[in-house]
Amino acid sequence: MPNQTFGRPGTTGFATRAIRAGQDPCAATGATIPPVYQTATFTLENPAATKGFDYSRSGNPTRSALETQLASLEGGRYASAFGSGMAAVAGVASLLSSGDHIVATRDIYGGTHRLFTAVLTRYGIDTTFVDVGDDAALRAAIRPSSRLLWLETPSNPLLKLTDIQRAAGVAKEAEPRIVVAADNTFASPYFQRPLSQGADVVMHSTTKYLCGHSDVIGGVVICDDEDLAARVAYHQNAVGAVPGPWDAYLTLRGVKTLALRMQAHARNAQLVAEFLEGRGDIVDVYYPGLASHPDHDLAKRQMDGFGGVVTLRPRGGVERAHAFAGETKLFNLATSLGGVESLLCVPAKMTHGSLAPEERLELGVTDDLIRLSVGIEEPADLLADLERALDRSDARVPA
């Protein structure tokens, strides 16, 4: 079983838990920082006795420290760390059996969409995508065989929000056996904790804000229910898609500064969103911190901050968008998000490239859509970079 947490919410503060939970000094040496247990196997005193570990696929002390830390931040007791965010999504899907049905938010990361529609269908698991903000539509989508409601809020890449408590209530009323899972990657546990709002399971791509430095691939599944946790942990061990100890260590180290980083991400993203909204050559700006965002009031109720992702459409269509993407200097054109450095992504060609064109169009992921992961550089430098890139792209492709 994954480790139980030290320090539940309400007993110690978020930043304290990020630094302390699961990270007691080494009992053997007194080392303040948990060691990196770079070992595949552990020597036993006899065949029937272990010190809690025997083989690193099944458990590693560095990974256990990370699981304890992350569970604490989400307000859960149990966590299972995985080798990637998609491995974590598959860990949640392991709760299902052939013949089960998934109801998923229509706005969803392209990799998750691919898993649900091109992989799980081969095992007799179907998915219905629905506007989960529409209570009637959500209720109608739930079948007697529905066993998973998958939420992603804010969504990737259009930053739509789901009222977690409301959606969970509608789903549980329609089918009490359904498990409510929330992808909390975009918000991070610093800004949103779905377990406290009705979700049964929380998933993260730890690659993003949790690690925060774009140097690790990883994922985690967190819950507060012992049975659900045991089933996910069984899958984690049986399939073996686990992070190595160095990946666990780097993520542990990154999470220690999560509170500080998220404050900076949100501050810079708000300034970027307001700057973009004030320009006449921007058609759409999506950021929950803007009063113009349709889910702004929900974001204020459900989140403690608005995150670090801003999405936009520049005037001038796909040619202008691609010209703009090629002109930035501080916003690197790259897949992923959540690192200290600013990144720019064209979802239709990158994160959602696996979707058919008609599927992308239905979701609003048009070819001219740009997603910014706003880093923690000096805000004046970021604004200057965007202004320069927009002006230069406008000169190349007049809006």
C-alpha positions in Angstrom: 0.0 0.0 0.0 1.2 3.6 -0.6 2.3 5.5 2.4 -0.2 7.3 4.6 0.4 11.0 4.9 2.0 13.1 7.6 0.2 16.3 8.3 -3.4 16.6 7.0 -4.8 19.9 5.8 -5.8 22.0 8.7 -3.0 20.8 10.9 -0.1 22.3 9.0 0.0 24.8 6.1 0.4 23.9 2.5 4.0 25.0 2.1 5.0 23.3 5.3 3.5 20.0 4.1 5.3 20.4 0.7 8.6 20.6 2.5 8.1 18.2 5.4 5.5 15.5 4.5 7.3 12.2 3.9 10.7 13.8 4.3 11.9 13.1 7.9 15.6 13.0 8.3 17.2 9.7 7.4 17.0 7.4 10.5 20.3 5.7 9.6 22.5 8.8 9.0 20.5 11.9 10.0 20.6 13.2 6.4 18.2 16.1 6.2 17.2 15.3 2.6 15.8 11.9 1.9 18.4 9.7 0.1 18.0 8.6 -3.5 17.7 4.9 -3.2 19.3 4.0 -6.5 18.8 0.2 -6.2 16.8 -2.4 -8.0 16.6 -4.8 -5.1 16.9 -4.9 -1.3 18.8 -7.5 0.8 16.6 -9.5 3.1 17.4 -10.9 6.6 15.5 -14.0 5.7 13.0 -15.0 3.0 9.9 -14.0 5.1 11.2 -10.7 6.5 11.7 -7.4 4.8 12.2 -3.8 6.0 9.2 -2.8 3.9 11.0 -3.1 0.5 12.2 -6.0 -1.6 12.2 -4.9 -5.2 12.0 -1.3 -6.5 9.1 -1.9 -8.9 7.0 -2.8 -5.9 8.3 0.0 -3.7 11.2 2.3 -3.3 11.8 4.6 -0.3 12.4 7.7 -2.5 9.2 7.0 -4.3 7.3 6.4 -1.1 8.5 9.8 0.2 7.1 11.4 -2.9 3.8 9.6 -2.6 3.4 10.7 1.0 4.2 14.3 0.1 1.8 14.5 -2.8 -1.1 12.8 -1.0 -0.7 15.3 1.8 -1.0 18.3 -0.6 -4.2 17.0 -2.0 -5.7 16.1 1.4 -5.7 12.4 0.7 -4.2 9.5 2.6 -2.9 7.4 -0.3 -0.9 8.1 -3.5 0.6 5.9 -6.3 3.3 7.5 -8.4 3.7 6.5 -12.1 6.2 6.9 -14.8 4.1 9.4 -16.7 0.9 11.3 -16.6 -0.7 9.0 -19.1 0.4 6.0 -17.0 -1.4 7.7 -14.1 -4.6 8.0 -16.3 -4.3 4.3 -17.1 -3.9 3.7 -13.4 -7.3 5.3 -12.8 -8.7 3.3 -15.8 -7.5 0.1 -14.1 -10.5 0.5 -11.7 -12.7 -0.5 -14.7 -13.6 -3.8 -16.2 -14.7 -4.9 -19.6 -18.3 -3.7 -20.2 -17.9 -0.6 -18.0 -18.6 2.9 -19.3 -16.8 6.2 -18.9 -18.5 9.6 -19.0 -15.9 12.3 -19.7 -15.8 16.0 -20.0 -15.9 17.0 -23.6 -12.8 19.3 -23.1 -10.0 16.9 -22.6 -6.3 16.5 -23.2 -5.6 14.8 -26.5 -3.6 12.0 -24.9 -6.4 11.1 -22.5 -8.9 11.3 -25.4 -6.7 8.9 -27.4 -6.5 6.4 -24.5 -10.2 6.4 -24.0 -11.2 6.1 -27.6 -8.4 4.1 -29.2 -7.1 1.9 -26.4 -9.8 1.2 -23.8 -12.3 0.5 -26.5 -10.3 -2.6 -27.4 -11.0 -3.9 -24.0 -14.8 -3.3 -24.1 -14.8 0.0 -22.3 -16.7 2.8 -24.0 -16.6 6.5 -23.4 -19.3 9.2 -23.8 -18.0 12.8 -24.0 -20.5 15.4 -22.7 -20.7 18.9 -21.5 -20.5 18.1 -17.8 -21.6 21.6 -16.9 -25.0 20.7 -18.3 -26.7 18.7 -15.6 -29.4 17.3 -17.9 -26.8 16.2 -20.5 -24.6 14.7 -17.8 -27.5 12.8 -16.2 -28.6 11.5 -19.6 -25.1 10.3 -20.5 -24.8 8.1 -17.4 -25.8 4.4 -17.9 -26.2 1.6 -15.4 -22.8 0.5 -16.6 -21.1 3.9 -16.0 -18.3 3.4 -13.5 -16.1 6.5 -14.1 -16.8 10.2 -14.5 -13.6 11.9 -15.8 -13.3 15.6 -15.2 -10.5 17.9 -16.3 -10.7 21.4 -14.8 -9.4 23.8 -16.0 -9.5 22.0 -19.3 -6.7 21.7 -21.8 -6.4 23.9 -23.8 -9.5 26.2 -23.6 -9.5 26.5 -19.8 -13.1 25.6 -19.3 -14.1 24.9 -15.7 -16.3 22.2 -14.2 -18.1 22.7 -10.9 -16.7 19.6 -9.3 -19.1 19.3 -6.4 -22.1 19.8 -8.6 -21.0 17.3 -11.3 -20.1 14.8 -8.7 -23.5 15.2 -7.1 -25.4 14.7 -10.3 -23.3 11.7 -11.2 -23.6 9.9 -7.8 -27.3 10.5 -7.8 -27.7 8.9 -11.2 -25.3 6.0 -10.5 -24.0 5.7 -6.9 -21.3 3.2 -8.0 -19.6 5.7 -10.3 -16.1 6.9 -9.3 -15.4 10.6 -9.9 -11.9 11.4 -11.0 -10.4 14.8 -11.6 -7.3 15.7 -13.6 -5.9 18.6 -11.5 -2.8 19.1 -13.5 -3.5 22.7 -14.6 -4.5 24.0 -11.2 -2.1 22.1 -9.0 -3.1 21.3 -5.4 -2.0 24.8 -4.4 -4.9 26.3 -6.3 -7.5 23.5 -6.2 -8.1 20.3 -4.2 -10.8 18.1 -5.9 -11.0 15.6 -3.1 -12.5 18.2 -0.8 -15.1 19.0 -3.5 -16.6 15.6 -4.2 -14.0 13.8 -6.3 -13.0 10.3 -5.3 -9.7 10.3 -7.2 -7.3 13.0 -8.3 -4.7 12.6 -11.0 -1.7 14.7 -12.0 0.9 14.8 -14.6 3.7 15.5 -12.2 5.8 16.5 -15.2 4.0 19.9 -15.1 3.6 22.2 -12.1 4.5 19.7 -9.4 8.0 19.0 -10.6 8.1 22.4 -12.2 11.4 22.3 -14.0 10.7 20.5 -17.2 13.2 17.7 -16.4 11.1 14.8 -15.3 8.2 12.8 -16.8 5.8 11.4 -14.2 2.3 11.1 -12.9 0.4 10.4 -9.7 -3.0 9.1 -8.6 -4.3 10.3 -5.2 -7.3 9.3 -3.2 -8.6 9.0 0.4 -10.5 5.7 0.0 -8.5 2.7 1.1 -10.1 0.2 -1.3 -9.7 2.5 -4.4 -6.1 3.1 -3.3 -5.4 -0.6 -3.0 -6.7 -1.3 -6.5 -4.6 1.5 -8.1 -1.5 0.4 -6.1 -2.1 -3.2 -7.3 -2.1 -2.0 -10.9 1.0 0.1 -10.3 2.9 -2.9 -9.1 1.4 -5.4 -11.7 2.1 -3.1 -14.7 5.3 -1.6 -13.4 5.0 1.9 -15.0 6.7 3.5 -12.0 9.1 6.4 -11.8 12.8 5.7 -11.0 14.3 7.0 -7.8 16.0 10.0 -9.4 12.7 11.1 -11.1 11.0 10.7 -7.7 13.8 12.8 -6.0 13.7 15.6 -8.6 9.9 15.8 -8.2 10.2 15.8 -4.4 12.6 18.7 -4.7 10.5 20.6 -7.2 7.3 20.3 -5.1 9.0 22.0 -2.2 8.8 25.4 -4.0 5.3 24.8 -5.5 3.6 27.4 -3.4 6.1 30.1 -4.4 6.1 29.1 -8.0 2.3 29.0 -8.4 2.0 32.5 -7.0 4.5 33.7 -9.6 2.9 31.8 -12.4 -0.6 33.2 -11.6 0.7 36.7 -11.2 2.5 36.6 -14.6 -0.4 34.9 -16.3 -2.9 37.5 -15.1 -0.6 40.3 -16.5 -0.2 38.4 -19.8 -4.0 37.8 -20.1 -4.8 41.4 -19.4 -2.2 42.6 -21.9 -3.5 40.3 -24.6 -7.1 41.3 -23.9 -6.2 44.9 -24.4 -4.8 44.4 -27.9 -7.0 44.9 -30.9 -5.3 42.1 -32.9 -6.3 39.4 -30.5 -9.7 37.7 -31.2 -10.0 35.6 -28.1 -8.3 35.3 -24.7 -9.0 32.4 -22.4 -7.9 32.8 -18.7 -10.1 32.2 -15.7 -8.7 35.3 -14.0 -10.3 37.6 -16.5 -13.8 38.9 -15.6 -14.7 38.2 -19.3 -14.1 34.4 -18.8 -17.5 32.6 -18.7 -16.3 30.6 -15.6 -14.7 33.5 -13.8 -17.2 33.4 -10.8 -16.8 29.6 -10.6 -13.1 29.9 -10.6 -13.2 32.4 -7.7 -15.4 29.9 -5.7 -13.6 26.7 -6.5 -10.0 27.7 -6.8 -7.5 29.7 -4.7 -5.9 31.2 -7.8 -6.3 31.1 -11.6 -3.2 29.2 -12.7 -0.4 29.9 -15.2 -1.9 29.0 -18.6 -3.3 31.5 -21.0 -4.8 30.6 -24.4 -5.5 33.0 -27.3 -6.4 33.4 -30.9 -4.6 36.2 -32.8 -6.4 38.0 -35.6 -5.2 36.8 -39.0 -5.9 33.1 -38.8 -3.6 30.1 -38.8 -0.9 31.9 -40.9 -0.7 34.8 -38.3 -0.8 32.3 -35.4 2.1 30.3 -36.8 4.1 33.5 -37.6 3.6 34.7 -34.0 4.7 31.3 -32.7 7.9 31.6 -34.6 8.7 35.1 -33.4 8.8 34.7 -29.6 12.2 34.5 -27.8 11.2 33.8 -24.2 8.2 31.7 -25.0 9.9 28.5 -26.4 7.8 26.7 -29.0 7.5 23.3 -27.2 5.0 20.7 -25.9 4.3 20.6 -22.1 3.7 23.3 -19.5 4.1 24.1 -15.9 7.9 24.7 -15.9 9.6 27.8 -14.6 10.3 28.8 -18.2 7.6 30.1 -20.5 6.4 27.8 -23.3 4.2 28.3 -26.4 2.2 25.5 -27.9 0.0 25.1 -31.0 -2.5 22.5 -29.7 -3.9 21.5 -33.1 -0.5 20.4 -34.2 1.0 19.3 -30.9 -1.0 18.3 -27.8 -4.2 17.5 -29.7 -2.6 16.4 -33.0 -3.9 12.8 -32.4 -7.5 14.0 -32.7 -9.3 14.0 -36.1 -9.8 17.4 -37.6 -13.5 17.2 -37.0 -13.0 16.3 -33.4 -10.7 19.2 -32.8 -13.2 21.6 -34.5 -16.0 20.3 -32.3 -13.9 21.0 -29.2 -12.9 24.5 -30.5 -9.3 23.5 -30.9 -8.8 25.4 -34.1 -5.6 25.6 -36.1 -5.1 29.2 -35.0 -5.3 28.5 -31.3 -2.2 29.3 -29.2 -1.6 28.0 -25.6 0.9 29.9 -23.4 2.4 28.3 -20.3 3.5 31.5 -18.5 6.7 31.0 -16.6 8.1 32.9 -13.7 10.5 35.1 -15.6 10.3 38.9 -15.0 6.8 39.9 -16.1 8.1 43.0 -18.0 10.3 40.8 -20.1 7.5 38.4 -21.0 5.2 41.2 -22.0 7.9 42.8 -24.1 8.5 39.4 -25.8 4.8 39.0 -26.6 4.5 42.5 -27.9 7.4 42.2 -30.1 6.3 38.8 -31.5 2.8 40.1 -32.1 4.0 43.2 -33.9 6.5 41.3 -36.0 3.9 38.7 -37.0 1.4 41.4 -37.8 4.0 43.0 -40.2 4.5 39.6 -41.9 0.8 38.7 -42.0 -1.4 41.7 -41.6 -4.3 41.0 -39.4 
